[in-house]
Amino acid sequence: MQELKRERYLSRIRPFYNDKDTIKVLTGVRRCGKSTIMRQIVEEIGADGMDCRALVYIDLDSKKNLKIRSPDSLESLIDSGFQDYRGDRYLLVDEIQNVRGFEPLINAYRNDGVSVFITGSNSYLLGGELMTKLTGRYIEFRIFTFSLSEVRSFCQANGMDFVPSDAFRDYILNGGYPKSFAYANPEDRILYIRSVIEETIKKDVLKSRKVRNKALLDKLLDYVLSTPGAEISSTSISDYLRSERIRTTPNTVNGYLDLIFASNLADKCMRFDIFGKKALKTHYKSYVTDISLHTAYPNRRHDLKMGHIIENMVFNELNARGYDVQVGKLRDAEVDFVVSNGRDVAYIQVTYLMASPETEDREERSLLKIDDNYPKYIVSLDPIAIGRKGIKRLRLVEDFLLGDGFRF
């Protein structure tokens, strides 16, 4: 099958191709497509017939590089690629976390005028250690699995049928892991998705030295993956676990949750005080990074809660578009999402269906309490969307996921 060119991400990275002062870091959950994007960057940078010594690309997961596990061996490999070339140079290293203690070496190449790109997916790379050890001179590009619009582009590029309603139904159940679309048999596709989940847990969560109670970690993973949009409170979770005869503390729960979020299996959505115009540090919601992380297991498919699922899908789409997303807190109400592009703000409520006047009033009530002039939206699965009271209504699939109905 033909690879999809991930233009959504390449367009953000291109302005930094020749930035030698900033390390470009591609992060994201395992198998989301980081390596594909890295290869596409290599193709674009080297497209003008540059000297082969000017660009070094190393995949540390490839068989030929399995022995490259120390900074010294990585340095020798890089220098053998550059040889003595002194013009503009580009270094791209895939799965850099396979080399423990890589940061000083990567910094040294940046200091030597090399434009550096790295990818990684485990908690060591995605956690706070990277931020301190690379001395702040890096920019992170978060990569997500296929959005529904990317699924459409992938199907078009490969001559496959794309019927929005059918594709949406499939997306709910099977998500957007890029390689999963190579499997025609639905059972094979589900098996692949589950293997990715288990690989991520094994390599990016359980490898941490901080995991001393696997049973507790399993409980927390199941909670986070089975309850998209849940409000997270380490105190209430630890109280619940103690009632289940699992002894723990809020601090331990917080530590294990941090490992789960660092693996990118799920994301935090922090709260924002709309009236006070400030972020709130207590309590947050969690959303799975790909909806299949919630729906890929049979015991969950029998009891899918569509309201939570579409709320999670809206959150992921907003994140993939590069927006800052928070939960809006009013004095006595809540707005699902406060969305910012760095300059402007928009407010979004998400609901399954506007099935009655009471539902309409409930969903509009929070938005109408906000007295600024930023746009306000309600996203739902209703087949017809007619706004009122200054609130714009968007159909989830046609206007939001596949269209350009959401704007600041």
PLY file of the C-alpha trace (Angstrom):
ply
format ascii 1.0
element vertex 408
property float x
property float y
property float z
element edge 407
property int vertex1
property int vertex2
end_header
0.00 0.00 0.00
1.06 3.57 -0.65
2.16 5.52 2.41
0.19 8.59 3.36
2.23 11.76 3.33
1.46 13.23 6.75
1.17 16.81 5.57
-0.56 17.92 8.78
2.73 17.37 10.63
5.27 17.99 7.87
3.89 21.49 7.35
4.69 22.31 10.99
8.17 20.78 10.90
9.40 22.23 7.55
10.14 25.74 8.89
12.68 24.13 11.24
14.52 21.95 8.69
17.51 24.31 8.62
17.32 25.45 12.25
20.65 24.32 13.68
20.06 25.75 17.14
16.95 23.71 17.93
16.67 19.94 18.19
13.47 18.70 16.55
11.83 15.99 18.69
9.02 13.82 17.28
7.04 12.13 20.04
3.88 10.06 20.20
2.46 6.71 21.19
4.14 3.66 19.65
3.15 2.87 16.04
1.53 6.26 15.43
3.75 6.92 12.39
6.78 8.81 13.72
9.26 6.72 11.71
7.26 7.23 8.52
7.31 10.99 9.02
11.04 10.85 9.73
11.63 9.05 6.42
9.48 11.62 4.64
11.61 14.40 6.15
14.74 12.60 4.88
13.22 12.44 1.39
12.34 16.15 1.39
15.69 17.38 2.72
17.66 15.18 0.32
15.44 15.83 -2.69
17.76 18.36 -4.35
20.66 15.99 -4.94
22.76 17.00 -1.94
26.07 15.35 -1.13
25.31 11.97 0.46
27.64 12.83 3.35
25.49 15.82 4.33
22.63 13.73 5.70
22.85 10.88 8.20
19.71 8.89 8.98
19.90 6.14 11.61
17.07 3.82 12.61
18.09 2.35 15.96
15.34 -0.26 15.76
16.69 -1.75 12.53
18.54 -5.07 12.60
21.83 -3.60 11.43
21.87 -1.13 14.33
20.89 -3.43 17.19
24.40 -3.19 18.66
24.33 0.61 18.73
23.38 1.08 22.36
26.03 3.40 23.79
26.84 7.06 23.04
30.32 6.07 21.85
29.03 3.53 19.31
26.39 6.00 18.11
29.01 8.72 17.71
31.23 6.42 15.62
28.30 5.56 13.35
27.32 9.21 12.88
30.89 10.35 12.16
31.38 7.55 9.63
28.32 8.87 7.81
29.36 12.53 7.79
33.01 11.61 7.13
34.80 14.97 6.94
31.95 16.90 5.30
31.76 20.45 6.66
28.83 21.97 4.76
25.24 22.09 6.01
24.60 18.78 7.77
21.47 16.98 8.92
21.26 14.23 11.53
18.09 12.17 11.97
17.98 9.41 14.60
14.91 7.21 14.99
14.13 5.66 18.42
16.93 7.56 20.12
15.94 6.25 23.58
17.61 2.94 22.65
20.89 4.67 23.49
20.95 5.46 27.20
22.61 8.78 27.94
22.27 10.12 24.39
21.59 13.73 25.40
25.15 15.14 25.70
26.10 13.61 22.35
23.03 14.99 20.56
23.65 18.39 22.14
27.25 18.29 20.93
26.16 17.81 17.31
23.71 20.68 17.67
26.49 22.86 19.06
28.60 21.86 16.05
26.04 23.32 13.64
24.16 20.15 12.70
20.39 20.28 12.21
19.19 17.43 14.47
15.95 15.43 14.43
15.13 12.62 16.87
12.14 10.41 17.59
11.27 8.34 20.62
8.33 6.82 22.36
9.13 5.64 25.85
8.62 7.35 29.17
12.31 8.23 29.52
12.23 10.34 26.37
8.77 11.76 26.90
9.19 12.62 30.55
10.81 15.61 32.21
14.34 14.21 31.89
14.56 15.20 28.23
13.59 18.76 29.03
16.40 19.24 31.52
19.14 17.28 29.79
18.74 18.95 26.41
18.97 22.34 28.16
15.71 23.60 26.71
17.02 23.90 23.15
14.45 21.69 21.48
10.95 21.80 20.06
8.51 18.91 20.38
6.22 17.81 17.56
3.54 15.49 18.89
2.43 12.89 16.33
-0.95 11.15 16.56
-2.44 8.12 14.86
-4.53 8.73 11.71
-7.38 11.19 12.10
-10.57 10.40 10.19
-9.60 12.92 7.51
-6.23 11.16 7.14
-8.07 7.85 6.80
-9.98 9.43 3.92
-6.73 10.62 2.29
-5.14 7.19 2.80
-8.12 5.47 1.16
-8.07 7.89 -1.76
-4.32 7.40 -2.27
-4.81 3.61 -2.40
-7.97 3.50 -4.52
-10.11 2.30 -1.63
-13.75 3.21 -1.08
-14.46 5.80 1.58
-18.05 6.17 2.74
-18.07 8.65 5.67
-20.74 6.87 7.73
-19.10 3.46 7.30
-15.62 4.84 7.89
-16.77 6.60 11.07
-18.31 3.40 12.41
-15.11 1.51 11.65
-13.01 4.29 13.22
-14.94 4.05 16.48
-14.17 0.34 16.76
-10.68 0.17 15.25
-9.17 3.64 15.59
-6.41 5.07 13.44
-3.19 3.12 13.96
-1.65 3.49 10.46
-0.44 -0.08 9.98
-3.78 -1.54 11.05
-5.23 -0.51 7.67
-2.96 -3.05 5.98
-5.07 -5.87 7.43
-8.21 -6.66 5.45
-9.51 -9.17 7.98
-11.17 -7.32 10.91
-10.00 -9.96 13.38
-6.39 -9.54 12.26
-6.72 -5.79 12.64
-8.00 -6.07 16.20
-5.20 -8.53 17.02
-2.64 -6.01 15.71
-4.12 -3.17 17.77
-4.06 -5.24 20.94
-0.46 -6.25 20.27
0.48 -2.56 19.99
-1.19 -1.83 23.31
0.64 -4.72 25.00
3.95 -3.66 23.42
3.51 -0.10 24.68
2.72 -1.29 28.19
5.66 -3.70 28.23
8.30 -1.41 26.69
7.20 2.06 27.78
5.53 1.53 31.14
6.69 -1.69 32.79
10.37 -1.02 31.98
10.34 1.88 34.40
12.19 1.23 37.64
9.33 2.99 39.41
6.92 0.08 38.84
6.96 -2.09 41.95
3.31 -3.17 41.99
2.22 -4.52 38.60
-1.27 -5.39 39.89
-1.82 -1.77 40.86
-0.50 -0.55 37.51
-2.85 -2.96 35.67
-5.80 -1.61 37.67
-4.92 1.98 36.84
-4.35 1.19 33.16
-7.72 -0.51 32.95
-9.36 2.47 34.66
-7.78 5.06 32.34
-8.40 3.08 29.13
-11.95 2.06 30.02
-13.23 5.47 31.12
-12.43 8.12 28.48
-13.28 11.60 29.71
-13.16 10.55 33.36
-12.19 13.08 35.98
-8.98 11.98 37.65
-8.43 12.41 41.37
-5.61 10.39 42.90
-7.29 10.61 46.31
-10.63 9.21 45.15
-8.89 6.50 43.08
-6.72 5.41 46.01
-9.81 5.34 48.27
-11.59 3.13 45.74
-8.61 0.79 45.42
-8.38 0.42 49.19
-12.06 -0.59 49.21
-11.00 -3.29 46.74
-8.32 -4.37 49.23
-5.46 -2.91 47.17
-3.28 -0.92 49.54
-1.87 2.26 48.06
-1.55 6.01 48.55
-2.44 9.06 46.42
1.28 9.68 45.81
1.78 6.15 44.46
-1.32 6.49 42.28
0.00 9.80 40.92
3.38 8.26 40.11
1.84 5.36 38.18
-0.56 7.66 36.35
2.40 9.81 35.29
4.01 6.72 33.71
0.81 5.96 31.79
0.55 9.52 30.49
4.27 9.60 29.64
3.75 6.56 27.38
1.15 8.59 25.45
-1.48 5.87 25.84
-3.62 8.62 27.31
-3.50 12.40 27.71
-4.33 14.76 30.50
-6.76 17.61 29.90
-6.25 20.21 32.61
-8.91 22.54 33.93
-9.12 26.26 33.11
-11.02 28.88 35.11
-12.86 30.79 32.37
-13.86 33.73 34.56
-10.52 33.92 36.37
-8.54 33.35 33.13
-6.10 30.97 34.80
-5.18 27.29 34.71
-6.26 25.11 37.63
-3.73 22.62 38.98
-6.11 20.29 40.81
-8.10 17.58 39.06
-8.09 16.90 35.35
-9.72 14.65 32.80
-8.04 11.86 30.86
-8.60 10.79 27.25
-7.17 7.83 25.34
-4.77 8.77 22.56
-6.46 6.52 20.00
-10.09 5.53 20.49
-9.25 1.88 19.79
-7.35 1.85 23.09
-10.82 2.00 24.62
-12.86 -0.03 22.14
-10.48 -2.81 21.03
-11.47 -5.18 23.82
-14.69 -7.25 23.59
-15.87 -6.54 27.14
-15.99 -2.82 26.30
-17.71 -3.18 22.92
-20.85 -4.50 24.61
-21.31 -1.26 26.53
-20.03 1.62 24.39
-21.03 5.03 25.73
-21.20 7.18 22.62
-21.20 10.47 24.49
-17.81 9.68 26.04
-16.44 8.28 22.78
-17.24 11.30 20.64
-15.98 13.65 23.38
-12.67 11.73 23.27
-12.59 11.92 19.46
-13.13 15.69 19.50
-10.33 16.08 22.06
-7.93 14.01 19.93
-8.78 15.91 16.76
-8.19 19.27 18.43
-4.86 18.04 19.81
-3.80 16.65 16.43
-4.51 20.03 14.86
-1.97 21.52 17.25
-4.34 23.43 19.53
-4.08 23.85 23.28
-7.11 22.16 24.86
-8.42 22.49 28.42
-11.62 21.76 30.32
-13.50 24.99 31.00
-14.59 25.62 34.60
-17.32 28.10 35.45
-18.56 28.82 38.95
-21.37 26.28 38.81
-20.93 24.69 35.38
-18.42 23.26 32.95
-17.56 23.69 29.27
-16.16 20.56 27.66
-13.26 22.27 25.92
-11.59 25.67 25.91
-9.49 25.71 22.73
-6.67 28.12 21.90
-4.35 28.57 18.94
-2.07 30.90 20.88
-3.93 34.04 19.80
-7.64 33.32 19.87
-9.99 31.16 21.92
-13.08 29.08 21.15
-15.47 27.12 23.37
-16.86 23.68 22.52
-19.59 21.55 24.03
-19.83 17.94 22.84
-22.97 15.82 23.06
-24.22 12.64 21.46
-27.55 13.95 20.17
-29.63 17.05 20.83
-32.63 14.80 21.35
-34.91 17.19 23.20
-35.42 20.88 24.08
-34.12 20.06 27.56
-30.87 18.72 26.09
-30.48 21.82 23.93
-31.02 24.09 26.94
-28.54 22.10 29.04
-25.77 22.16 26.42
-26.30 25.84 25.65
-26.54 26.98 29.27
-22.81 26.85 30.05
-21.82 28.53 26.81
-24.32 31.36 27.31
-22.79 32.16 30.70
-19.55 33.19 28.96
-19.87 36.86 28.06
-16.89 37.34 25.74
-17.09 37.41 21.95
-15.07 34.29 21.16
-16.90 31.68 19.04
-18.98 29.02 20.76
-19.78 25.59 19.28
-21.85 22.52 20.00
-20.61 19.34 18.25
-22.99 16.38 17.99
-24.01 13.43 15.83
-27.26 15.10 14.80
-27.85 14.81 11.03
-28.83 18.49 10.79
-27.08 21.28 12.66
-28.80 24.65 12.96
-27.26 27.13 15.37
-29.10 29.56 17.60
-28.44 32.22 20.26
-25.05 32.93 18.67
-23.91 29.32 19.17
-22.76 27.43 16.07
-23.79 23.81 15.68
-21.47 21.33 13.94
-22.12 17.77 12.75
-19.33 15.65 14.19
-18.34 13.78 11.02
-19.21 16.07 8.11
-18.44 19.49 9.65
-15.82 18.79 12.32
-13.79 15.63 11.62
-13.93 15.82 7.81
-14.81 19.47 7.25
-13.56 22.91 8.20
-16.57 23.99 10.24
-14.53 24.70 13.36
-12.69 27.99 13.15
-11.55 30.70 15.54
0 1
1 2
2 3
3 4
4 5
5 6
6 7
7 8
8 9
9 10
10 11
11 12
12 13
13 14
14 15
15 16
16 17
17 18
18 19
19 20
20 21
21 22
22 23
23 24
24 25
25 26
26 27
27 28
28 29
29 30
30 31
31 32
32 33
33 34
34 35
35 36
36 37
37 38
38 39
39 40
40 41
41 42
42 43
43 44
44 45
45 46
46 47
47 48
48 49
49 50
50 51
51 52
52 53
53 54
54 55
55 56
56 57
57 58
58 59
59 60
60 61
61 62
62 63
63 64
64 65
65 66
66 67
67 68
68 69
69 70
70 71
71 72
72 73
73 74
74 75
75 76
76 77
77 78
78 79
79 80
80 81
81 82
82 83
83 84
84 85
85 86
86 87
87 88
88 89
89 90
90 91
91 92
92 93
93 94
94 95
95 96
96 97
97 98
98 99
99 100
100 101
101 102
102 103
103 104
104 105
105 106
106 107
107 108
108 109
109 110
110 111
111 112
112 113
113 114
114 115
115 116
116 117
117 118
118 119
119 120
120 121
121 122
122 123
123 124
124 125
125 126
126 127
127 128
128 129
129 130
130 131
131 132
132 133
133 134
134 135
135 136
136 137
137 138
138 139
139 140
140 141
141 142
142 143
143 144
144 145
145 146
146 147
147 148
148 149
149 150
150 151
151 152
152 153
153 154
154 155
155 156
156 157
157 158
158 159
159 160
160 161
161 162
162 163
163 164
164 165
165 166
166 167
167 168
168 169
169 170
170 171
171 172
172 173
173 174
174 175
175 176
176 177
177 178
178 179
179 180
180 181
181 182
182 183
183 184
184 185
185 186
186 187
187 188
188 189
189 190
190 191
191 192
192 193
193 194
194 195
195 196
196 197
197 198
198 199
199 200
200 201
201 202
202 203
203 204
204 205
205 206
206 207
207 208
208 209
209 210
210 211
211 212
212 213
213 214
214 215
215 216
216 217
217 218
218 219
219 220
220 221
221 222
222 223
223 224
224 225
225 226
226 227
227 228
228 229
229 230
230 231
231 232
232 233
233 234
234 235
235 236
236 237
237 238
238 239
239 240
240 241
241 242
242 243
243 244
244 245
245 246
246 247
247 248
248 249
249 250
250 251
251 252
252 253
253 254
254 255
255 256
256 257
257 258
258 259
259 260
260 261
261 262
262 263
263 264
264 265
265 266
266 267
267 268
268 269
269 270
270 271
271 272
272 273
273 274
274 275
275 276
276 277
277 278
278 279
279 280
280 281
281 282
282 283
283 284
284 285
285 286
286 287
287 288
288 289
289 290
290 291
291 292
292 293
293 294
294 295
295 296
296 297
297 298
298 299
299 300
300 301
301 302
302 303
303 304
304 305
305 306
306 307
307 308
308 309
309 310
310 311
311 312
312 313
313 314
314 315
315 316
316 317
317 318
318 319
319 320
320 321
321 322
322 323
323 324
324 325
325 326
326 327
327 328
328 329
329 330
330 331
331 332
332 333
333 334
334 335
335 336
336 337
337 338
338 339
339 340
340 341
341 342
342 343
343 344
344 345
345 346
346 347
347 348
348 349
349 350
350 351
351 352
352 353
353 354
354 355
355 356
356 357
357 358
358 359
359 360
360 361
361 362
362 363
363 364
364 365
365 366
366 367
367 368
368 369
369 370
370 371
371 372
372 373
373 374
374 375
375 376
376 377
377 378
378 379
379 380
380 381
381 382
382 383
383 384
384 385
385 386
386 387
387 388
388 389
389 390
390 391
391 392
392 393
393 394
394 395
395 396
396 397
397 398
398 399
399 400
400 401
401 402
402 403
403 404
404 405
405 406
406 407
